[in-house]
């Protein structure tokens, strides 16, 4: 089921980017469903990201199918904040892009 929401985006694309805390993300995909700019995708965690997790988080991640959210289109973000509100794990923050 796809959710369509008219967002009140505040910034030009790429000024603010979403950051996903992989220590909290459980890959449920709520961010994917609400993002009007298609910034997110849920997929299997990359090996280098998995290695950085502690044992508890690794076990929890296995229970959730090894899925997390990534932001391959972060430059499209317009800072509407819908992803932050939708994430049940509070794993997403928005940060000003400095690079």
Chimera marker file (.cmm) of the C-alpha trace (Angstrom):
<marker_set name="trace">
<marker id="1" x="0.000" y="0.000" z="0.000" r="1" g="1" b="0" radius="0.5"/>
<marker id="2" x="1.456" y="3.347" z="-1.029" r="1" g="1" b="0" radius="0.5"/>
<marker id="3" x="0.765" y="6.399" z="1.077" r="1" g="1" b="0" radius="0.5"/>
<marker id="4" x="0.601" y="9.718" z="-0.748" r="1" g="1" b="0" radius="0.5"/>
<marker id="5" x="0.914" y="12.844" z="1.358" r="1" g="1" b="0" radius="0.5"/>
<marker id="6" x="1.225" y="16.426" z="0.190" r="1" g="1" b="0" radius="0.5"/>
<marker id="7" x="4.327" y="17.651" z="1.974" r="1" g="1" b="0" radius="0.5"/>
<marker id="8" x="5.121" y="21.189" z="2.988" r="1" g="1" b="0" radius="0.5"/>
<marker id="9" x="8.785" y="21.003" z="2.033" r="1" g="1" b="0" radius="0.5"/>
<marker id="10" x="10.924" y="23.758" z="3.413" r="1" g="1" b="0" radius="0.5"/>
<marker id="11" x="14.319" y="23.721" z="1.678" r="1" g="1" b="0" radius="0.5"/>
<marker id="12" x="15.854" y="23.390" z="-1.739" r="1" g="1" b="0" radius="0.5"/>
<marker id="13" x="16.847" y="19.804" z="-2.552" r="1" g="1" b="0" radius="0.5"/>
<marker id="14" x="20.177" y="18.785" z="-1.029" r="1" g="1" b="0" radius="0.5"/>
<marker id="15" x="20.424" y="21.595" z="1.540" r="1" g="1" b="0" radius="0.5"/>
<marker id="16" x="19.279" y="19.256" z="4.307" r="1" g="1" b="0" radius="0.5"/>
<marker id="17" x="19.830" y="15.490" z="4.120" r="1" g="1" b="0" radius="0.5"/>
<marker id="18" x="18.318" y="12.650" z="6.145" r="1" g="1" b="0" radius="0.5"/>
<marker id="19" x="20.652" y="10.534" z="8.262" r="1" g="1" b="0" radius="0.5"/>
<marker id="20" x="19.612" y="7.019" z="9.269" r="1" g="1" b="0" radius="0.5"/>
<marker id="21" x="20.969" y="5.602" z="12.529" r="1" g="1" b="0" radius="0.5"/>
<marker id="22" x="21.570" y="1.975" z="11.573" r="1" g="1" b="0" radius="0.5"/>
<marker id="23" x="21.827" y="1.074" z="15.263" r="1" g="1" b="0" radius="0.5"/>
<marker id="24" x="18.117" y="1.900" z="15.575" r="1" g="1" b="0" radius="0.5"/>
<marker id="25" x="16.644" y="1.209" z="12.127" r="1" g="1" b="0" radius="0.5"/>
<marker id="26" x="14.637" y="-2.002" z="11.781" r="1" g="1" b="0" radius="0.5"/>
<marker id="27" x="13.913" y="-1.624" z="8.068" r="1" g="1" b="0" radius="0.5"/>
<marker id="28" x="10.137" y="-1.377" z="8.390" r="1" g="1" b="0" radius="0.5"/>
<marker id="29" x="9.942" y="0.977" z="5.406" r="1" g="1" b="0" radius="0.5"/>
<marker id="30" x="7.667" y="3.675" z="6.825" r="1" g="1" b="0" radius="0.5"/>
<marker id="31" x="10.170" y="6.268" z="5.580" r="1" g="1" b="0" radius="0.5"/>
<marker id="32" x="9.925" y="4.848" z="2.049" r="1" g="1" b="0" radius="0.5"/>
<marker id="33" x="6.129" y="5.042" z="2.131" r="1" g="1" b="0" radius="0.5"/>
<marker id="34" x="5.876" y="8.688" z="3.219" r="1" g="1" b="0" radius="0.5"/>
<marker id="35" x="8.788" y="10.330" z="1.387" r="1" g="1" b="0" radius="0.5"/>
<marker id="36" x="7.481" y="12.432" z="-1.520" r="1" g="1" b="0" radius="0.5"/>
<marker id="37" x="10.986" y="12.662" z="-3.023" r="1" g="1" b="0" radius="0.5"/>
<marker id="38" x="11.859" y="8.920" z="-3.054" r="1" g="1" b="0" radius="0.5"/>
<marker id="39" x="14.939" y="9.488" z="-0.912" r="1" g="1" b="0" radius="0.5"/>
<marker id="40" x="14.839" y="6.137" z="0.919" r="1" g="1" b="0" radius="0.5"/>
<marker id="41" x="15.139" y="2.466" z="0.088" r="1" g="1" b="0" radius="0.5"/>
<marker id="42" x="15.037" y="-0.537" z="2.398" r="1" g="1" b="0" radius="0.5"/>
<marker id="43" x="17.536" y="-3.266" z="1.623" r="1" g="1" b="0" radius="0.5"/>
<marker id="44" x="19.954" y="-5.685" z="3.211" r="1" g="1" b="0" radius="0.5"/>
<marker id="45" x="22.520" y="-4.006" z="5.432" r="1" g="1" b="0" radius="0.5"/>
<marker id="46" x="25.934" y="-3.662" z="3.837" r="1" g="1" b="0" radius="0.5"/>
<marker id="47" x="28.697" y="-5.779" z="5.365" r="1" g="1" b="0" radius="0.5"/>
<marker id="48" x="30.834" y="-2.834" z="6.521" r="1" g="1" b="0" radius="0.5"/>
<marker id="49" x="27.816" y="-1.301" z="8.284" r="1" g="1" b="0" radius="0.5"/>
<marker id="50" x="26.944" y="-4.645" z="9.875" r="1" g="1" b="0" radius="0.5"/>
<marker id="51" x="30.488" y="-5.075" z="11.230" r="1" g="1" b="0" radius="0.5"/>
<marker id="52" x="30.236" y="-1.758" z="13.095" r="1" g="1" b="0" radius="0.5"/>
<marker id="53" x="27.253" y="-2.943" z="15.172" r="1" g="1" b="0" radius="0.5"/>
<marker id="54" x="27.448" y="-4.476" z="18.633" r="1" g="1" b="0" radius="0.5"/>
<marker id="55" x="26.336" y="-8.064" z="19.276" r="1" g="1" b="0" radius="0.5"/>
<marker id="56" x="22.882" y="-7.113" z="20.600" r="1" g="1" b="0" radius="0.5"/>
<marker id="57" x="22.140" y="-4.971" z="17.549" r="1" g="1" b="0" radius="0.5"/>
<marker id="58" x="23.404" y="-7.688" z="15.190" r="1" g="1" b="0" radius="0.5"/>
<marker id="59" x="21.037" y="-10.212" z="16.772" r="1" g="1" b="0" radius="0.5"/>
<marker id="60" x="18.145" y="-7.754" z="16.645" r="1" g="1" b="0" radius="0.5"/>
<marker id="61" x="18.891" y="-6.995" z="13.007" r="1" g="1" b="0" radius="0.5"/>
<marker id="62" x="18.853" y="-10.708" z="12.170" r="1" g="1" b="0" radius="0.5"/>
<marker id="63" x="15.392" y="-10.943" z="13.742" r="1" g="1" b="0" radius="0.5"/>
<marker id="64" x="14.252" y="-8.175" z="11.380" r="1" g="1" b="0" radius="0.5"/>
<marker id="65" x="15.580" y="-9.849" z="8.240" r="1" g="1" b="0" radius="0.5"/>
<marker id="66" x="18.853" y="-7.883" z="8.003" r="1" g="1" b="0" radius="0.5"/>
<marker id="67" x="16.941" y="-4.980" z="6.421" r="1" g="1" b="0" radius="0.5"/>
<marker id="68" x="17.675" y="-1.283" z="7.032" r="1" g="1" b="0" radius="0.5"/>
<marker id="69" x="16.882" y="1.996" z="5.313" r="1" g="1" b="0" radius="0.5"/>
<marker id="70" x="19.475" y="3.721" z="3.167" r="1" g="1" b="0" radius="0.5"/>
<marker id="71" x="19.276" y="7.125" z="1.479" r="1" g="1" b="0" radius="0.5"/>
<marker id="72" x="20.553" y="6.690" z="-2.090" r="1" g="1" b="0" radius="0.5"/>
<marker id="73" x="18.703" y="9.853" z="-3.165" r="1" g="1" b="0" radius="0.5"/>
<marker id="74" x="19.565" y="12.048" z="-0.177" r="1" g="1" b="0" radius="0.5"/>
<marker id="75" x="20.240" y="15.010" z="-2.473" r="1" g="1" b="0" radius="0.5"/>
<marker id="76" x="16.550" y="15.075" z="-3.402" r="1" g="1" b="0" radius="0.5"/>
<marker id="77" x="15.461" y="15.726" z="0.206" r="1" g="1" b="0" radius="0.5"/>
<marker id="78" x="13.509" y="18.964" z="0.685" r="1" g="1" b="0" radius="0.5"/>
<marker id="79" x="13.347" y="18.727" z="4.492" r="1" g="1" b="0" radius="0.5"/>
<marker id="80" x="9.634" y="18.068" z="4.872" r="1" g="1" b="0" radius="0.5"/>
<marker id="81" x="10.238" y="15.903" z="7.959" r="1" g="1" b="0" radius="0.5"/>
<marker id="82" x="7.648" y="13.241" z="7.105" r="1" g="1" b="0" radius="0.5"/>
<marker id="83" x="10.269" y="10.515" z="7.484" r="1" g="1" b="0" radius="0.5"/>
<marker id="84" x="11.088" y="11.607" z="11.016" r="1" g="1" b="0" radius="0.5"/>
<marker id="85" x="7.441" y="11.475" z="12.037" r="1" g="1" b="0" radius="0.5"/>
<marker id="86" x="6.880" y="8.119" z="10.334" r="1" g="1" b="0" radius="0.5"/>
<marker id="87" x="9.884" y="6.243" z="11.749" r="1" g="1" b="0" radius="0.5"/>
<marker id="88" x="8.732" y="4.128" z="14.719" r="1" g="1" b="0" radius="0.5"/>
<marker id="89" x="12.336" y="3.642" z="15.899" r="1" g="1" b="0" radius="0.5"/>
<marker id="90" x="13.197" y="7.366" z="15.759" r="1" g="1" b="0" radius="0.5"/>
<marker id="91" x="16.182" y="6.391" z="13.617" r="1" g="1" b="0" radius="0.5"/>
<marker id="92" x="16.094" y="9.377" z="11.235" r="1" g="1" b="0" radius="0.5"/>
<marker id="93" x="17.396" y="12.893" z="11.717" r="1" g="1" b="0" radius="0.5"/>
<marker id="94" x="17.854" y="15.751" z="9.290" r="1" g="1" b="0" radius="0.5"/>
<marker id="95" x="21.189" y="17.527" z="9.053" r="1" g="1" b="0" radius="0.5"/>
<marker id="96" x="22.506" y="20.448" z="7.057" r="1" g="1" b="0" radius="0.5"/>
<marker id="97" x="24.729" y="19.240" z="4.274" r="1" g="1" b="0" radius="0.5"/>
<marker id="98" x="28.275" y="20.575" z="4.682" r="1" g="1" b="0" radius="0.5"/>
<marker id="99" x="30.061" y="18.432" z="2.092" r="1" g="1" b="0" radius="0.5"/>
<link id1="1" id2="2" r="1" g="1" b="0" radius="0.2"/>
<link id1="2" id2="3" r="1" g="1" b="0" radius="0.2"/>
<link id1="3" id2="4" r="1" g="1" b="0" radius="0.2"/>
<link id1="4" id2="5" r="1" g="1" b="0" radius="0.2"/>
<link id1="5" id2="6" r="1" g="1" b="0" radius="0.2"/>
<link id1="6" id2="7" r="1" g="1" b="0" radius="0.2"/>
<link id1="7" id2="8" r="1" g="1" b="0" radius="0.2"/>
<link id1="8" id2="9" r="1" g="1" b="0" radius="0.2"/>
<link id1="9" id2="10" r="1" g="1" b="0" radius="0.2"/>
<link id1="10" id2="11" r="1" g="1" b="0" radius="0.2"/>
<link id1="11" id2="12" r="1" g="1" b="0" radius="0.2"/>
<link id1="12" id2="13" r="1" g="1" b="0" radius="0.2"/>
<link id1="13" id2="14" r="1" g="1" b="0" radius="0.2"/>
<link id1="14" id2="15" r="1" g="1" b="0" radius="0.2"/>
<link id1="15" id2="16" r="1" g="1" b="0" radius="0.2"/>
<link id1="16" id2="17" r="1" g="1" b="0" radius="0.2"/>
<link id1="17" id2="18" r="1" g="1" b="0" radius="0.2"/>
<link id1="18" id2="19" r="1" g="1" b="0" radius="0.2"/>
<link id1="19" id2="20" r="1" g="1" b="0" radius="0.2"/>
<link id1="20" id2="21" r="1" g="1" b="0" radius="0.2"/>
<link id1="21" id2="22" r="1" g="1" b="0" radius="0.2"/>
<link id1="22" id2="23" r="1" g="1" b="0" radius="0.2"/>
<link id1="23" id2="24" r="1" g="1" b="0" radius="0.2"/>
<link id1="24" id2="25" r="1" g="1" b="0" radius="0.2"/>
<link id1="25" id2="26" r="1" g="1" b="0" radius="0.2"/>
<link id1="26" id2="27" r="1" g="1" b="0" radius="0.2"/>
<link id1="27" id2="28" r="1" g="1" b="0" radius="0.2"/>
<link id1="28" id2="29" r="1" g="1" b="0" radius="0.2"/>
<link id1="29" id2="30" r="1" g="1" b="0" radius="0.2"/>
<link id1="30" id2="31" r="1" g="1" b="0" radius="0.2"/>
<link id1="31" id2="32" r="1" g="1" b="0" radius="0.2"/>
<link id1="32" id2="33" r="1" g="1" b="0" radius="0.2"/>
<link id1="33" id2="34" r="1" g="1" b="0" radius="0.2"/>
<link id1="34" id2="35" r="1" g="1" b="0" radius="0.2"/>
<link id1="35" id2="36" r="1" g="1" b="0" radius="0.2"/>
<link id1="36" id2="37" r="1" g="1" b="0" radius="0.2"/>
<link id1="37" id2="38" r="1" g="1" b="0" radius="0.2"/>
<link id1="38" id2="39" r="1" g="1" b="0" radius="0.2"/>
<link id1="39" id2="40" r="1" g="1" b="0" radius="0.2"/>
<link id1="40" id2="41" r="1" g="1" b="0" radius="0.2"/>
<link id1="41" id2="42" r="1" g="1" b="0" radius="0.2"/>
<link id1="42" id2="43" r="1" g="1" b="0" radius="0.2"/>
<link id1="43" id2="44" r="1" g="1" b="0" radius="0.2"/>
<link id1="44" id2="45" r="1" g="1" b="0" radius="0.2"/>
<link id1="45" id2="46" r="1" g="1" b="0" radius="0.2"/>
<link id1="46" id2="47" r="1" g="1" b="0" radius="0.2"/>
<link id1="47" id2="48" r="1" g="1" b="0" radius="0.2"/>
<link id1="48" id2="49" r="1" g="1" b="0" radius="0.2"/>
<link id1="49" id2="50" r="1" g="1" b="0" radius="0.2"/>
<link id1="50" id2="51" r="1" g="1" b="0" radius="0.2"/>
<link id1="51" id2="52" r="1" g="1" b="0" radius="0.2"/>
<link id1="52" id2="53" r="1" g="1" b="0" radius="0.2"/>
<link id1="53" id2="54" r="1" g="1" b="0" radius="0.2"/>
<link id1="54" id2="55" r="1" g="1" b="0" radius="0.2"/>
<link id1="55" id2="56" r="1" g="1" b="0" radius="0.2"/>
<link id1="56" id2="57" r="1" g="1" b="0" radius="0.2"/>
<link id1="57" id2="58" r="1" g="1" b="0" radius="0.2"/>
<link id1="58" id2="59" r="1" g="1" b="0" radius="0.2"/>
<link id1="59" id2="60" r="1" g="1" b="0" radius="0.2"/>
<link id1="60" id2="61" r="1" g="1" b="0" radius="0.2"/>
<link id1="61" id2="62" r="1" g="1" b="0" radius="0.2"/>
<link id1="62" id2="63" r="1" g="1" b="0" radius="0.2"/>
<link id1="63" id2="64" r="1" g="1" b="0" radius="0.2"/>
<link id1="64" id2="65" r="1" g="1" b="0" radius="0.2"/>
<link id1="65" id2="66" r="1" g="1" b="0" radius="0.2"/>
<link id1="66" id2="67" r="1" g="1" b="0" radius="0.2"/>
<link id1="67" id2="68" r="1" g="1" b="0" radius="0.2"/>
<link id1="68" id2="69" r="1" g="1" b="0" radius="0.2"/>
<link id1="69" id2="70" r="1" g="1" b="0" radius="0.2"/>
<link id1="70" id2="71" r="1" g="1" b="0" radius="0.2"/>
<link id1="71" id2="72" r="1" g="1" b="0" radius="0.2"/>
<link id1="72" id2="73" r="1" g="1" b="0" radius="0.2"/>
<link id1="73" id2="74" r="1" g="1" b="0" radius="0.2"/>
<link id1="74" id2="75" r="1" g="1" b="0" radius="0.2"/>
<link id1="75" id2="76" r="1" g="1" b="0" radius="0.2"/>
<link id1="76" id2="77" r="1" g="1" b="0" radius="0.2"/>
<link id1="77" id2="78" r="1" g="1" b="0" radius="0.2"/>
<link id1="78" id2="79" r="1" g="1" b="0" radius="0.2"/>
<link id1="79" id2="80" r="1" g="1" b="0" radius="0.2"/>
<link id1="80" id2="81" r="1" g="1" b="0" radius="0.2"/>
<link id1="81" id2="82" r="1" g="1" b="0" radius="0.2"/>
<link id1="82" id2="83" r="1" g="1" b="0" radius="0.2"/>
<link id1="83" id2="84" r="1" g="1" b="0" radius="0.2"/>
<link id1="84" id2="85" r="1" g="1" b="0" radius="0.2"/>
<link id1="85" id2="86" r="1" g="1" b="0" radius="0.2"/>
<link id1="86" id2="87" r="1" g="1" b="0" radius="0.2"/>
<link id1="87" id2="88" r="1" g="1" b="0" radius="0.2"/>
<link id1="88" id2="89" r="1" g="1" b="0" radius="0.2"/>
<link id1="89" id2="90" r="1" g="1" b="0" radius="0.2"/>
<link id1="90" id2="91" r="1" g="1" b="0" radius="0.2"/>
<link id1="91" id2="92" r="1" g="1" b="0" radius="0.2"/>
<link id1="92" id2="93" r="1" g="1" b="0" radius="0.2"/>
<link id1="93" id2="94" r="1" g="1" b="0" radius="0.2"/>
<link id1="94" id2="95" r="1" g="1" b="0" radius="0.2"/>
<link id1="95" id2="96" r="1" g="1" b="0" radius="0.2"/>
<link id1="96" id2="97" r="1" g="1" b="0" radius="0.2"/>
<link id1="97" id2="98" r="1" g="1" b="0" radius="0.2"/>
<link id1="98" id2="99" r="1" g="1" b="0" radius="0.2"/>
</marker_set>
